[in-house]
Amino acid sequence: MKRAFIVNTNKSYNPTNEKEMLQEMKVAAYQSPWKYYISDIQAGDIVFLHSNTNGIIARGLATGEAKVKVTNGRESYHYMQLDEFEKVEQPVPAKDVTYLARQVTDLYFRMRWYQAIMHVPHVVGEHIWEHITNHCMKKEGLMYYI
Protein backbone atom coordinates (compact mmCIF):
# COMPACT_ATOMS: atom_id res chain seq x y z
CA MET A 1 0.00 0.00 0.00
CA LYS A 2 1.22 3.47 -0.82
CA ARG A 3 1.96 5.86 2.02
CA ALA A 4 1.55 9.58 2.63
CA PHE A 5 3.97 12.19 3.96
CA ILE A 6 3.71 15.81 5.03
CA VAL A 7 7.08 17.52 4.66
CA ASN A 8 7.96 20.91 6.12
CA THR A 9 9.48 23.29 3.57
CA ASN A 10 12.10 24.54 6.04
CA LYS A 11 11.10 28.16 5.35
CA SER A 12 11.90 29.26 8.90
CA TYR A 13 15.49 28.08 8.58
CA ASN A 14 16.06 29.25 5.00
CA PRO A 15 13.31 30.97 2.95
CA THR A 16 14.93 29.96 -0.35
CA ASN A 17 14.34 26.27 0.39
CA GLU A 18 10.58 26.59 -0.02
CA LYS A 19 10.89 28.58 -3.25
CA GLU A 20 13.31 26.02 -4.64
CA MET A 21 10.98 23.11 -3.83
CA LEU A 22 8.07 24.84 -5.55
CA GLN A 23 10.05 25.92 -8.62
CA GLU A 24 11.79 22.56 -9.07
CA MET A 25 8.70 20.47 -8.15
CA LYS A 26 10.49 18.44 -5.52
CA VAL A 27 10.46 17.46 -1.87
CA ALA A 28 13.65 18.09 0.09
CA ALA A 29 15.03 17.87 3.60
CA TYR A 30 18.06 19.86 4.66
CA GLN A 31 18.88 18.91 8.23
CA SER A 32 19.98 15.71 9.94
CA PRO A 33 18.29 13.36 10.67
CA TRP A 34 15.38 14.38 8.43
CA LYS A 35 17.28 14.48 5.15
CA TYR A 36 17.97 10.75 5.43
CA TYR A 37 14.24 10.00 5.51
CA ILE A 38 13.77 11.25 1.94
CA SER A 39 15.09 7.90 0.69
CA ASP A 40 12.28 6.15 2.63
CA ILE A 41 9.68 7.78 0.38
CA GLN A 42 8.71 5.31 -2.35
CA ALA A 43 7.40 5.70 -5.88
CA GLY A 44 3.72 6.63 -5.86
CA ASP A 45 3.64 7.81 -2.24
CA ILE A 46 1.57 10.95 -1.64
CA VAL A 47 3.69 13.95 -0.61
CA PHE A 48 2.40 17.27 0.69
CA LEU A 49 4.63 20.31 1.16
CA HIS A 50 3.79 22.18 4.36
CA SER A 51 4.79 25.81 4.95
CA ASN A 52 4.83 26.79 8.64
CA THR A 53 2.69 29.92 8.42
CA ASN A 54 0.49 28.87 5.49
CA GLY A 55 -0.21 25.14 5.72
CA ILE A 56 -0.11 22.67 2.84
CA ILE A 57 0.98 24.65 -0.21
CA ALA A 58 1.73 21.90 -2.76
CA ARG A 59 1.31 18.20 -3.44
CA GLY A 60 2.62 15.49 -5.69
CA LEU A 61 3.40 11.81 -6.06
CA ALA A 62 6.90 10.58 -5.27
CA THR A 63 9.09 9.30 -8.11
CA GLY A 64 10.94 7.03 -5.67
CA GLU A 65 14.36 8.25 -6.82
CA ALA A 66 16.09 9.98 -3.91
CA LYS A 67 19.05 12.19 -4.76
CA VAL A 68 21.74 13.98 -2.77
CA LYS A 69 22.78 17.55 -3.52
CA VAL A 70 26.51 18.06 -2.97
CA THR A 71 27.88 21.58 -2.53
CA ASN A 72 31.60 22.29 -2.18
CA GLY A 73 32.27 18.58 -1.74
CA ARG A 74 29.80 18.27 1.16
CA GLU A 75 26.40 16.65 1.30
CA SER A 76 23.99 19.56 1.32
CA TYR A 77 20.52 18.03 1.31
CA HIS A 78 18.46 15.08 0.06
CA TYR A 79 15.59 15.49 -2.40
CA MET A 80 13.18 13.73 -4.74
CA GLN A 81 11.24 14.98 -7.75
CA LEU A 82 7.45 14.79 -7.55
CA ASP A 83 5.13 13.72 -10.36
CA GLU A 84 1.67 15.26 -10.74
CA PHE A 85 3.06 18.25 -8.82
CA GLU A 86 0.57 21.03 -8.12
CA LYS A 87 0.70 24.19 -6.06
CA VAL A 88 -2.39 24.43 -3.87
CA GLU A 89 -4.41 27.52 -4.77
CA GLN A 90 -5.85 27.88 -1.25
CA PRO A 91 -3.34 26.48 1.32
CA VAL A 92 -4.72 24.11 3.95
CA PRO A 93 -3.72 25.33 7.45
CA ALA A 94 -2.37 22.82 10.01
CA LYS A 95 -5.54 23.01 12.11
CA ASP A 96 -7.64 22.07 9.07
CA VAL A 97 -5.27 19.21 8.18
CA THR A 98 -5.68 17.87 11.71
CA TYR A 99 -9.47 18.21 11.40
CA LEU A 100 -9.41 16.33 8.06
CA ALA A 101 -7.25 13.57 9.57
CA ARG A 102 -9.69 13.14 12.44
CA GLN A 103 -12.59 12.79 10.00
CA VAL A 104 -11.14 9.47 8.78
CA THR A 105 -9.48 8.29 12.03
CA ASP A 106 -10.73 9.36 15.46
CA LEU A 107 -10.84 12.42 17.70
CA TYR A 108 -7.61 11.41 19.43
CA PHE A 109 -5.50 11.30 16.26
CA ARG A 110 -2.46 13.56 16.73
CA MET A 111 -0.44 15.27 14.05
CA ARG A 112 3.25 15.74 14.93
CA TRP A 113 3.78 19.19 13.42
CA TYR A 114 7.19 19.58 15.10
CA GLN A 115 8.67 16.94 12.76
CA ALA A 116 10.23 17.95 9.46
CA ILE A 117 8.82 14.81 7.80
CA MET A 118 5.58 13.33 9.05
CA HIS A 119 4.37 9.93 7.85
CA VAL A 120 0.57 9.79 8.04
CA PRO A 121 -1.76 6.87 7.33
CA HIS A 122 -2.59 6.46 3.65
CA VAL A 123 -6.30 6.96 4.34
CA VAL A 124 -5.45 10.38 5.80
CA GLY A 125 -3.30 11.28 2.79
CA GLU A 126 -6.03 10.27 0.37
CA HIS A 127 -8.62 12.29 2.31
CA ILE A 128 -6.41 15.41 2.31
CA TRP A 129 -5.69 14.93 -1.43
CA GLU A 130 -9.40 14.65 -2.17
CA HIS A 131 -10.20 17.71 -0.03
CA ILE A 132 -7.58 19.77 -1.89
CA THR A 133 -8.92 18.60 -5.26
CA ASN A 134 -12.51 19.43 -4.34
CA HIS A 135 -12.07 22.61 -2.28
CA CYS A 136 -8.66 24.25 -2.67
CA MET A 137 -8.01 24.32 -6.40
CA LYS A 138 -9.48 26.55 -9.09
CA LYS A 139 -12.40 24.92 -10.88
CA GLU A 140 -13.64 26.69 -14.00
CA GLY A 141 -12.73 30.11 -12.65
CA LEU A 142 -14.17 29.53 -9.17
CA MET A 143 -12.43 28.87 -5.87
CA TYR A 144 -13.78 26.50 -3.24
CA TYR A 145 -12.97 26.63 0.48
CA ILE A 146 -13.74 24.61 3.63
N, C-alpha and C positions, 0 to 999 in steps of 0.2 A: 504494500500500500504506500502511496506517495505521502509525503509529510508536508508540513507547513512551518515557515519560519518568519518571524518579525525581526528585522535587523535595524538597529539604530544607525543613523547616517553619520554619527560622530561630529555633528555640526558644532557642538559646544567646544570640542577640542580643536577643531580646525574647520572653519566654514567652507573651505574649498573642497573638502571631501564630499559633502552632499552634492554640490554642483557637478563635480566630476562623475559621481554615480549616476546622476540624472542624465547628463550629456552623453556618457558612454554606455548607458543602459546596462549597468552592472550592479552587483552587490559586492561590498568590500568591508573588510575589518582591518583596523590599523594597529591595534594594541594587542599585546599578549595578555591573556591566553586566547582571546576571542578570534584573532586572525587565523588560528589553527583550526577553528571550527568550520571555516568556509569549505574545507575539503570534505566535511561530513554531509554537505548538501548534495543531493543526488539529482540526476537528470529527471525533469518533470515535477520536482518539488515546487510547491507554491512559495514565493518569496515576496514579502511586503517590506518596503523601505519606510522606516518610521523616523520622523523629524521631531526632536524633543518638544518644540513649542507648537507644532502644527498637527502632528498625528501621522497617520499613514498617508504618504504623498505619492507613492508609486507602487507598482506591482509587476510581477513577471513570473515566468517559469524557468527554473534552473536548467542550464545546459549540462551540468554535471562535470564540467571541465574546470577544475580549480587551477588558478595560476598565481604565481608569486611575482610581485613587482620588486625589482632590485634597483636601488639607487646608490651610486658611489660604492658599489661592491657590497652593499648591505641589503639584507632583506627589509623591504619597506612595509609592504602590506600584502595581504592575500585577497584575491577577488575572483569573481565568476561572472561571465556574461549572462544576461537573462533574455530568453525568448518571450514573445508576446508582451514585451515591455510596454507599459502605459503609465503616464503620469496621471494621478488622480485629480480630476477637476476640482472637487470639493474634498479636501483632506478629512480623514476620519480621526477625530481626537481620541486620545488614550481612553478616556472615560467611556466613549461610545464603543470602542473596540472591546473593552471589558464587558459592557452591556451585551454586545452581540455574542461574545463567547458564552456568557451565562444563559443566553437563549437556547443554546444547543447542548449545554452541560448542566450545571446546577448553580444555585445562588452562592455557593461557597468556592466556586472556581476562581483562582487567583492568577493574575497576570504578573509576571516578574519584570516590571518595567526598568529596573535597575541593571538588567543584563544587556549587554551589547547585542547578543544574538539569543532570541527566545524561540525555542521549539514549542509549537502548540499542536494540539491534536488536529489531525487532518479535517475532521468534521468542523472544527472551528475555522480553519483556513478556508474551507469551501464556503462556509456561511459568510465570512467577511468578504470573500471574492464576489459572491452573489450580491451581497449588499452594495458593494462598490459599483458593480455593473448596473444594478437597478436604480441606485439613488445618488451616486456621486460622479457620474459621467454625463457629458452632454448627450442628449438624445433629441435629434431633430430640432436643434436650436433651443431646447429647454434644459433647465437644470433641476434635478431632483435632490431633495435633502431628507434627512431623518425626520 
